């Protein structure tokens, strides 16, 4: 059973800042997100509190500042979200999902080579 918390799109934006800068203060998070979003400081603090309640973050009080650290890794969250998406949208079937994205998105030569390499590795071939 996956214990990774479900993180909303808005919460993803907040936790990404923390993954990039562990120990970042609430004020620094607010300053960074005010430039890339239309959120008020109160909205950002609400998102931080939601992530704390979900046990995705912890904080340390350093003087007057609250500094945040992620309790879940980006890879754990990415894996959980990917599994959830695969299950919901493609009934857990990986091949139809891959086929959908390969057919519906333009791929560079480099991306195609990388996909071919991954398939060869999966088959155990050099």
TIVO-2410 file (N, C-alpha, C; in nm, 3 decimals):
# residues 126
REC num residu      c1      c2      c3 atome chaine
REC   1      X   0.085  -0.120   0.000     N      A
REC   1      X   0.000   0.000   0.000    CA      A
REC   1      X   0.088   0.124   0.000     C      A
REC   2      X   0.058   0.217  -0.085     N      A
REC   2      X   0.135   0.339  -0.098    CA      A
REC   2      X   0.089   0.440   0.008     C      A
REC   3      X   0.183   0.486   0.089     N      A
REC   3      X   0.152   0.585   0.192    CA      A
REC   3      X   0.192   0.726   0.151     C      A
REC   4      X   0.230   0.743   0.026     N      A
REC   4      X   0.267   0.876  -0.022    CA      A
REC   4      X   0.140   0.960  -0.030     C      A
REC   5      X   0.144   1.081   0.028     N      A
REC   5      X   0.022   1.164   0.026    CA      A
REC   5      X  -0.013   1.210  -0.115     C      A
REC   6      X  -0.144   1.224  -0.139     N      A
REC   6      X  -0.192   1.281  -0.265    CA      A
REC   6      X  -0.171   1.431  -0.258     C      A
REC   7      X  -0.103   1.486  -0.355     N      A
REC   7      X  -0.068   1.628  -0.354    CA      A
REC   7      X  -0.137   1.696  -0.471     C      A
REC   8      X  -0.209   1.804  -0.442     N      A
REC   8      X  -0.280   1.878  -0.546    CA      A
REC   8      X  -0.181   1.951  -0.637     C      A
REC   9      X  -0.231   2.000  -0.749     N      A
REC   9      X  -0.146   2.075  -0.842    CA      A
REC   9      X  -0.083   2.196  -0.774     C      A
REC  10      X  -0.160   2.268  -0.697     N      A
REC  10      X  -0.108   2.387  -0.627    CA      A
REC  10      X  -0.002   2.346  -0.524     C      A
REC  11      X  -0.029   2.239  -0.452     N      A
REC  11      X   0.068   2.191  -0.352    CA      A
REC  11      X   0.197   2.146  -0.419     C      A
REC  12      X   0.187   2.090  -0.540     N      A
REC  12      X   0.307   2.050  -0.615    CA      A
REC  12      X   0.398   2.172  -0.635     C      A
REC  13      X   0.339   2.285  -0.671     N      A
REC  13      X   0.420   2.404  -0.695    CA      A
REC  13      X   0.495   2.446  -0.569     C      A
REC  14      X   0.430   2.432  -0.453     N      A
REC  14      X   0.494   2.468  -0.327    CA      A
REC  14      X   0.605   2.370  -0.292     C      A
REC  15      X   0.574   2.239  -0.298     N      A
REC  15      X   0.673   2.141  -0.255    CA      A
REC  15      X   0.793   2.136  -0.349     C      A
REC  16      X   0.773   2.171  -0.477     N      A
REC  16      X   0.886   2.177  -0.570    CA      A
REC  16      X   0.990   2.278  -0.523     C      A
REC  17      X   0.944   2.391  -0.472     N      A
REC  17      X   1.035   2.493  -0.420    CA      A
REC  17      X   1.115   2.434  -0.303     C      A
REC  18      X   1.049   2.357  -0.219     N      A
REC  18      X   1.114   2.299  -0.101    CA      A
REC  18      X   1.211   2.188  -0.143     C      A
REC  19      X   1.175   2.109  -0.243     N      A
REC  19      X   1.269   2.007  -0.293    CA      A
REC  19      X   1.395   2.072  -0.347     C      A
REC  20      X   1.381   2.185  -0.412     N      A
REC  20      X   1.497   2.255  -0.469    CA      A
REC  20      X   1.583   2.320  -0.362     C      A
REC  21      X   1.519   2.362  -0.253     N      A
REC  21      X   1.592   2.435  -0.148    CA      A
REC  21      X   1.548   2.388  -0.009     C      A
REC  22      X   1.591   2.268   0.032     N      A
REC  22      X   1.552   2.217   0.165    CA      A
REC  22      X   1.592   2.317   0.275     C      A
REC  23      X   1.503   2.335   0.371     N      A
REC  23      X   1.529   2.427   0.480    CA      A
REC  23      X   1.491   2.570   0.449     C      A
REC  24      X   1.424   2.592   0.336     N      A
REC  24      X   1.382   2.725   0.295    CA      A
REC  24      X   1.276   2.778   0.392     C      A
REC  25      X   1.281   2.906   0.418     N      A
REC  25      X   1.185   2.966   0.511    CA      A
REC  25      X   1.052   2.994   0.441     C      A
REC  26      X   0.949   3.008   0.521     N      A
REC  26      X   0.818   3.040   0.467    CA      A
REC  26      X   0.823   3.171   0.388     C      A
REC  27      X   0.895   3.269   0.439     N      A
REC  27      X   0.904   3.398   0.369    CA      A
REC  27      X   0.972   3.382   0.234     C      A
REC  28      X   1.076   3.299   0.228     N      A
REC  28      X   1.144   3.277   0.100    CA      A
REC  28      X   1.054   3.203   0.001     C      A
REC  29      X   0.974   3.110   0.052     N      A
REC  29      X   0.879   3.038  -0.034    CA      A
REC  29      X   0.778   3.137  -0.090     C      A
REC  30      X   0.726   3.223  -0.003     N      A
REC  30      X   0.629   3.324  -0.045    CA      A
REC  30      X   0.690   3.414  -0.153     C      A
REC  31      X   0.811   3.461  -0.129     N      A
REC  31      X   0.877   3.550  -0.226    CA      A
REC  31      X   0.896   3.481  -0.361     C      A
REC  32      X   0.935   3.354  -0.359     N      A
REC  32      X   0.957   3.282  -0.484    CA      A
REC  32      X   0.826   3.259  -0.559     C      A
REC  33      X   0.721   3.220  -0.487     N      A
REC  33      X   0.594   3.188  -0.553    CA      A
REC  33      X   0.513   3.311  -0.591     C      A
REC  34      X   0.536   3.422  -0.524     N      A
REC  34      X   0.466   3.545  -0.563    CA      A
REC  34      X   0.507   3.588  -0.704     C      A
REC  35      X   0.630   3.555  -0.745     N      A
REC  35      X   0.678   3.591  -0.878    CA      A
REC  35      X   0.620   3.501  -0.986     C      A
REC  36      X   0.593   3.375  -0.952     N      A
REC  36      X   0.548   3.280  -1.054    CA      A
REC  36      X   0.399   3.245  -1.046     C      A
REC  37      X   0.329   3.305  -0.950     N      A
REC  37      X   0.186   3.278  -0.937    CA      A
REC  37      X   0.115   3.407  -0.895     C      A
REC  38      X  -0.015   3.400  -0.890     N      A
REC  38      X  -0.093   3.516  -0.845    CA      A
REC  38      X  -0.140   3.497  -0.702     C      A
REC  39      X  -0.076   3.404  -0.630     N      A
REC  39      X  -0.120   3.372  -0.494    CA      A
REC  39      X  -0.076   3.477  -0.393     C      A
REC  40      X  -0.162   3.497  -0.295     N      A
REC  40      X  -0.129   3.586  -0.184    CA      A
REC  40      X  -0.045   3.507  -0.083     C      A
REC  41      X   0.025   3.577   0.007     N      A
REC  41      X   0.098   3.507   0.113    CA      A
REC  41      X   0.006   3.414   0.195     C      A
REC  42      X  -0.117   3.455   0.219     N      A
REC  42      X  -0.211   3.371   0.296    CA      A
REC  42      X  -0.240   3.240   0.222     C      A
REC  43      X  -0.255   3.246   0.092     N      A
REC  43      X  -0.280   3.125   0.012    CA      A
REC  43      X  -0.160   3.031   0.021     C      A
REC  44      X  -0.041   3.084   0.009     N      A
REC  44      X   0.081   3.002   0.017    CA      A
REC  44      X   0.093   2.939   0.155     C      A
REC  45      X   0.062   3.014   0.259     N      A
REC  45      X   0.067   2.958   0.395    CA      A
REC  45      X  -0.038   2.848   0.412     C      A
REC  46      X  -0.155   2.865   0.350     N      A
REC  46      X  -0.258   2.760   0.354    CA      A
REC  46      X  -0.207   2.633   0.287     C      A
REC  47      X  -0.141   2.648   0.173     N      A
REC  47      X  -0.086   2.532   0.102    CA      A
REC  47      X   0.022   2.464   0.185     C      A
REC  48      X   0.106   2.542   0.250     N      A
REC  48      X   0.208   2.484   0.339    CA      A
REC  48      X   0.141   2.405   0.452     C      A
REC  49      X   0.036   2.461   0.510     N      A
REC  49      X  -0.034   2.391   0.618    CA      A
REC  49      X  -0.099   2.262   0.569     C      A
REC  50      X  -0.153   2.263   0.449     N      A
REC  50      X  -0.211   2.140   0.394    CA      A
REC  50      X  -0.104   2.032   0.378     C      A
REC  51      X   0.012   2.073   0.328     N      A
REC  51      X   0.122   1.977   0.312    CA      A
REC  51      X   0.172   1.925   0.446     C      A
REC  52      X   0.170   2.010   0.548     N      A
REC  52      X   0.207   1.965   0.683    CA      A
REC  52      X   0.106   1.863   0.734     C      A
REC  53      X  -0.023   1.890   0.716     N      A
REC  53      X  -0.128   1.797   0.761    CA      A
REC  53      X  -0.119   1.663   0.689     C      A
REC  54      X  -0.078   1.666   0.564     N      A
REC  54      X  -0.064   1.543   0.486    CA      A
REC  54      X   0.066   1.470   0.518     C      A
REC  55      X   0.146   1.528   0.606     N      A
REC  55      X   0.276   1.473   0.643    CA      A
REC  55      X   0.372   1.463   0.524     C      A
REC  56      X   0.358   1.558   0.433     N      A
REC  56      X   0.450   1.569   0.321    CA      A
REC  56      X   0.567   1.660   0.356     C      A
REC  57      X   0.548   1.743   0.460     N      A
REC  57      X   0.649   1.839   0.505    CA      A
REC  57      X   0.664   1.833   0.656     C      A
REC  58      X   0.775   1.885   0.700     N      A
REC  58      X   0.795   1.917   0.842    CA      A
REC  58      X   0.858   2.055   0.846     C      A
REC  59      X   0.852   2.118   0.962     N      A
REC  59      X   0.915   2.249   0.974    CA      A
REC  59      X   0.999   2.253   1.101     C      A
REC  60      X   1.094   2.345   1.099     N      A
REC  60      X   1.175   2.377   1.216    CA      A
REC  60      X   1.164   2.526   1.237     C      A
REC  61      X   1.152   2.563   1.362     N      A
REC  61      X   1.148   2.706   1.392    CA      A
REC  61      X   1.291   2.751   1.419     C      A
REC  62      X   1.336   2.846   1.341     N      A
REC  62      X   1.470   2.903   1.356    CA      A
REC  62      X   1.454   3.051   1.384     C      A
REC  63      X   1.461   3.086   1.509     N      A
REC  63      X   1.433   3.224   1.548    CA      A
REC  63      X   1.287   3.251   1.524     C      A
REC  64      X   1.258   3.352   1.443     N      A
REC  64      X   1.119   3.383   1.409    CA      A
REC  64      X   1.073   3.315   1.281     C      A
REC  65      X   1.166   3.250   1.213     N      A
REC  65      X   1.134   3.190   1.082    CA      A
REC  65      X   1.095   3.043   1.097     C      A
REC  66      X   1.004   3.001   1.010     N      A
REC  66      X   0.968   2.860   0.997    CA      A
REC  66      X   1.036   2.810   0.870     C      A
REC  67      X   1.119   2.707   0.885     N      A
REC  67      X   1.193   2.651   0.773    CA      A
REC  67      X   1.139   2.512   0.743     C      A
REC  68      X   1.118   2.484   0.615     N      A
REC  68      X   1.048   2.363   0.573    CA      A
REC  68      X   1.139   2.262   0.505     C      A
REC  69      X   1.109   2.134   0.532     N      A
REC  69      X   1.179   2.021   0.473    CA      A
REC  69      X   1.074   1.921   0.425     C      A
REC  70      X   1.098   1.862   0.310     N      A
REC  70      X   1.006   1.760   0.258    CA      A
REC  70      X   1.027   1.629   0.332     C      A
REC  71      X   0.917   1.562   0.362     N      A
REC  71      X   0.921   1.428   0.422    CA      A
REC  71      X   0.904   1.320   0.316     C      A
REC  72      X   0.870   1.361   0.197     N      A
REC  72      X   0.857   1.269   0.083    CA      A
REC  72      X   0.944   1.322  -0.029     C      A
REC  73      X   1.003   1.231  -0.102     N      A
REC  73      X   1.091   1.273  -0.212    CA      A
REC  73      X   1.009   1.303  -0.337     C      A
REC  74      X   1.072   1.376  -0.425     N      A
REC  74      X   1.007   1.406  -0.553    CA      A
REC  74      X   0.981   1.275  -0.628     C      A
REC  75      X   1.076   1.182  -0.623     N      A
REC  75      X   1.059   1.055  -0.693    CA      A
REC  75      X   0.943   0.974  -0.635     C      A
REC  76      X   0.927   0.973  -0.502     N      A
REC  76      X   0.814   0.902  -0.440    CA      A
REC  76      X   0.681   0.961  -0.488     C      A
REC  77      X   0.674   1.093  -0.490     N      A
REC  77      X   0.550   1.159  -0.533    CA      A
REC  77      X   0.524   1.137  -0.680     C      A
REC  78      X   0.628   1.144  -0.760     N      A
REC  78      X   0.614   1.121  -0.904    CA      A
REC  78      X   0.564   0.978  -0.929     C      A
REC  79      X   0.622   0.880  -0.858     N      A
REC  79      X   0.582   0.741  -0.873    CA      A
REC  79      X   0.436   0.721  -0.833     C      A
REC  80      X   0.398   0.780  -0.721     N      A
REC  80      X   0.261   0.767  -0.672    CA      A
REC  80      X   0.161   0.829  -0.770     C      A
REC  81      X   0.193   0.948  -0.820     N      A
REC  81      X   0.105   1.015  -0.916    CA      A
REC  81      X   0.098   0.938  -1.047     C      A
REC  82      X   0.211   0.886  -1.092     N      A
REC  82      X   0.213   0.807  -1.216    CA      A
REC  82      X   0.127   0.683  -1.202     C      A
REC  83      X   0.143   0.612  -1.090     N      A
REC  83      X   0.064   0.492  -1.066    CA      A
REC  83      X  -0.085   0.524  -1.061     C      A
REC  84      X  -0.119   0.633  -0.995     N      A
REC  84      X  -0.259   0.675  -0.984    CA      A
REC  84      X  -0.316   0.708  -1.123     C      A
REC  85      X  -0.240   0.784  -1.201     N      A
REC  85      X  -0.283   0.821  -1.336    CA      A
REC  85      X  -0.301   0.696  -1.422     C      A
REC  86      X  -0.204   0.607  -1.419     N      A
REC  86      X  -0.211   0.485  -1.498    CA      A
REC  86      X  -0.334   0.403  -1.462     C      A
REC  87      X  -0.361   0.394  -1.334     N      A
REC  87      X  -0.476   0.317  -1.286    CA      A
REC  87      X  -0.608   0.382  -1.326     C      A
REC  88      X  -0.619   0.513  -1.307     N      A
REC  88      X  -0.744   0.583  -1.335    CA      A
REC  88      X  -0.774   0.593  -1.484     C      A
REC  89      X  -0.674   0.628  -1.562     N      A
REC  89      X  -0.697   0.663  -1.702    CA      A
REC  89      X  -0.681   0.544  -1.797     C      A
REC  90      X  -0.590   0.453  -1.764     N      A
REC  90      X  -0.561   0.341  -1.854    CA      A
REC  90      X  -0.586   0.206  -1.787     C      A
REC  91      X  -0.666   0.204  -1.682     N      A
REC  91      X  -0.699   0.080  -1.611    CA      A
REC  91      X  -0.575   0.000  -1.572     C      A
REC  92      X  -0.467   0.070  -1.544     N      A
REC  92      X  -0.345   0.005  -1.499    CA      A
REC  92      X  -0.259  -0.053  -1.610     C      A
REC  93      X  -0.301  -0.039  -1.734     N      A
REC  93      X  -0.229  -0.101  -1.847    CA      A
REC  93      X  -0.125  -0.003  -1.902     C      A
REC  94      X   0.001  -0.040  -1.892     N      A
REC  94      X   0.111   0.047  -1.932    CA      A
REC  94      X   0.123   0.062  -2.084     C      A
REC  95      X   0.109  -0.046  -2.157     N      A
REC  95      X   0.129  -0.043  -2.302    CA      A
REC  95      X   0.034   0.056  -2.373     C      A
REC  96      X  -0.097   0.055  -2.343     N      A
REC  96      X  -0.184   0.154  -2.409    CA      A
REC  96      X  -0.148   0.298  -2.373     C      A
REC  97      X  -0.100   0.320  -2.250     N      A
REC  97      X  -0.061   0.455  -2.212    CA      A
REC  97      X   0.061   0.499  -2.294     C      A
REC  98      X   0.162   0.415  -2.301     N      A
REC  98      X   0.281   0.449  -2.379    CA      A
REC  98      X   0.245   0.473  -2.526     C      A
REC  99      X   0.164   0.384  -2.580     N      A
REC  99      X   0.123   0.399  -2.720    CA      A
REC  99      X   0.050   0.532  -2.741     C      A
REC 100      X  -0.037   0.567  -2.649     N      A
REC 100      X  -0.110   0.694  -2.660    CA      A
REC 100      X  -0.014   0.812  -2.667     C      A
REC 101      X   0.080   0.818  -2.575     N      A
REC 101      X   0.171   0.932  -2.571    CA      A
REC 101      X   0.267   0.932  -2.690     C      A
REC 102      X   0.310   0.817  -2.732     N      A
REC 102      X   0.400   0.811  -2.848    CA      A
REC 102      X   0.328   0.857  -2.974     C      A
REC 103      X   0.202   0.818  -2.988     N      A
REC 103      X   0.125   0.858  -3.108    CA      A
REC 103      X   0.081   1.005  -3.104     C      A
REC 104      X   0.055   1.056  -2.986     N      A
REC 104      X  -0.008   1.189  -2.977    CA      A
REC 104      X   0.089   1.304  -2.954     C      A
REC 105      X   0.216   1.276  -2.932     N      A
REC 105      X   0.313   1.382  -2.906    CA      A
REC 105      X   0.428   1.373  -3.005     C      A
REC 106      X   0.477   1.486  -3.051     N      A
REC 106      X   0.596   1.482  -3.135    CA      A
REC 106      X   0.717   1.440  -3.050     C      A
REC 107      X   0.802   1.356  -3.105     N      A
REC 107      X   0.921   1.310  -3.036    CA      A
REC 107      X   1.044   1.344  -3.118     C      A
REC 108      X   1.148   1.391  -3.052     N      A
REC 108      X   1.273   1.421  -3.120    CA      A
REC 108      X   1.347   1.290  -3.147     C      A
REC 109      X   1.446   1.297  -3.232     N      A
REC 109      X   1.530   1.179  -3.261    CA      A
REC 109      X   1.595   1.130  -3.131     C      A
REC 110      X   1.640   1.223  -3.049     N      A
REC 110      X   1.703   1.188  -2.921    CA      A
REC 110      X   1.604   1.112  -2.829     C      A
REC 111      X   1.481   1.160  -2.823     N      A
REC 111      X   1.380   1.093  -2.740    CA      A
REC 111      X   1.348   0.954  -2.793     C      A
REC 112      X   1.338   0.941  -2.925     N      A
REC 112      X   1.313   0.810  -2.985    CA      A
REC 112      X   1.427   0.713  -2.955     C      A
REC 113      X   1.550   0.762  -2.965     N      A
REC 113      X   1.666   0.677  -2.933    CA      A
REC 113      X   1.665   0.635  -2.787     C      A
REC 114      X   1.628   0.726  -2.700     N      A
REC 114      X   1.621   0.694  -2.557    CA      A
REC 114      X   1.513   0.587  -2.531     C      A
REC 115      X   1.399   0.601  -2.596     N      A
REC 115      X   1.292   0.501  -2.580    CA      A
REC 115      X   1.337   0.364  -2.632     C      A
REC 116      X   1.403   0.363  -2.748     N      A
REC 116      X   1.454   0.236  -2.802    CA      A
REC 116      X   1.554   0.173  -2.707     C      A
REC 117      X   1.640   0.254  -2.649     N      A
REC 117      X   1.739   0.204  -2.554    CA      A
REC 117      X   1.672   0.146  -2.430     C      A
REC 118      X   1.570   0.212  -2.381     N      A
REC 118      X   1.497   0.162  -2.263    CA      A
REC 118      X   1.430   0.028  -2.292     C      A
REC 119      X   1.372   0.015  -2.410     N      A
REC 119      X   1.308  -0.112  -2.448    CA      A
REC 119      X   1.412  -0.223  -2.457     C      A
REC 120      X   1.527  -0.193  -2.520     N      A
REC 120      X   1.634  -0.294  -2.528    CA      A
REC 120      X   1.680  -0.335  -2.389     C      A
REC 121      X   1.698  -0.239  -2.299     N      A
REC 121      X   1.741  -0.269  -2.162    CA      A
REC 121      X   1.637  -0.358  -2.093     C      A
REC 122      X   1.511  -0.325  -2.111     N      A
REC 122      X   1.403  -0.402  -2.049    CA      A
REC 122      X   1.402  -0.545  -2.099     C      A
REC 123      X   1.437  -0.564  -2.227     N      A
REC 123      X   1.443  -0.698  -2.286    CA      A
REC 123      X   1.574  -0.769  -2.250     C      A
REC 124      X   1.666  -0.698  -2.188     N      A
REC 124      X   1.794  -0.758  -2.151    CA      A
REC 124      X   1.893  -0.765  -2.264     C      A
REC 125      X   1.876  -0.678  -2.364     N      A
REC 125      X   1.966  -0.675  -2.479    CA      A
REC 125      X   2.052  -0.548  -2.473     C      A
REC 126      X   2.175  -0.555  -2.525     N      A
REC 126      X   2.263  -0.437  -2.522    CA      A
REC 126      X   2.221  -0.327  -2.617     C      A
***
